Amino acid sequence: MRNNLNVGFVVTCSGRWPRELPEKRKAEYGKWLSGEMSQVQVVEAEQIVCDKETLEGAVRKFKEARADVIVMVYGAFTGDDVAAYLAEMVKVPIILWAPYEVPFEKNTRLYANALCSMTMNAAALHRLGAVCHTVYGSLEDERAVLKVRGLILAYHTVKAMRHTNLGLLGYRPTAFYNCAFDEGLIRRTFGVKIEETDLKVVFDKMAEIPQNVCQEEMAKVRDIYDVELPEGHLENHARLYLALKEVMGQQGYDFGVIKCWPEMGNLHATPCAVLGRLADDGIHIGCEGDVDAELAQIAQNYLTGLPTFITDMINIDEEENQMTFWHCGNAAPSLANPEYELWMRNHPLAGQGSAFWGALKPGIVTIARFCNLGGAYKLFLMRGEAVNRDRYTRGIMANVKVERPVREVIEQIMENGVPHHYSLVWADVAEEMKRLCELLGIPVIEL
């Protein structure tokens, strides 16, 4: 796939060092890397790199496979020549990975000396201006594994975003200035390409859906969900769901944002429940035309493969140190808490479409938003835990317990000028989001 990260993998040692340990690490670390992430295509050097011939062979293979990053594991001590040549010839970042020493005693020799080797190699690469990252620890050390995994996922997300086509379905709702965006800045910063399709195209596509197809979709919705909608709203829901699927595919959009009111509401087709269902189909469309919030959703989805929830933050509970994240009803049904009822009802505020009413499931969440502040991007980032609590107003919500005092959090949000939409994903990817920002040169506001 175009978005898969091509990872070159090589184990190295200098010529005079024993081969048993490097061969063992080649098998173990290669197996781990190949099986760890579906987003990765591993390109493994055929031999341990220990001389000029094997080094040139690895370079040829990595260049032919268009490696995006190289993971270089120290089988044993390696001079500066290997890392320097890889950096100069393949011209991609290198992750230098030094496992721990195998046990040794007073009268035995070192079998790897990997930490010393990584230290000197990293210094050499810095002198050359090459990009490198260092990881110290064996496969058994979760800290090392998580760092390698996080770096690879961050590089994958950078590559994926540079291949992303974001579709604008309309612009932004009336008076929502915070949803305006700078297309040139987005392309320079993230590489995301933006194109526009007028809402009239969507409305026309809705009208073209054959009646029998629409009826089948309506019956499917009734079978799955608890539905109570005004006359005609379920038909509009079905037509819009089918139309957006078709438009997104025809236009080649990987993600989208939609101007969901007032025009859609005027036609009794406010799309909240449609957007939730589409998210479970792998079609992610952010609401209220908020491109910057959608950028966070894109990054979170590439990191996890999971649907996310674009939401307002409407309330705090200082006693429980919880924040209420609520929106009109656009969350993916797969995120619903099975302990409580999930309804498909009219829009909870405007009454002009379809929306899910329910509580979202408990679990660790990462809360994020990219913010254009003063003509440059920053990432707003926060960890939390969604608690097991039913909704307490119409619409869809998650009550999230956070570490810092909630009043301090909201004061910092407003002091920094962070807009009102956030993207929540049910996974802890805060470190991966920070690594992504390191690669993109984006400062992080972490609360």
Order of alpha helices (4+ residues) and beta strands (2+ residues): beta-alpha-beta-alpha-beta-alpha-beta-alpha-beta-alpha-beta-alpha-beta-alpha-alpha-beta-alpha-beta-alpha-alpha-beta-alpha-beta-beta-beta-beta-beta-beta-beta-alpha-beta-alpha-beta
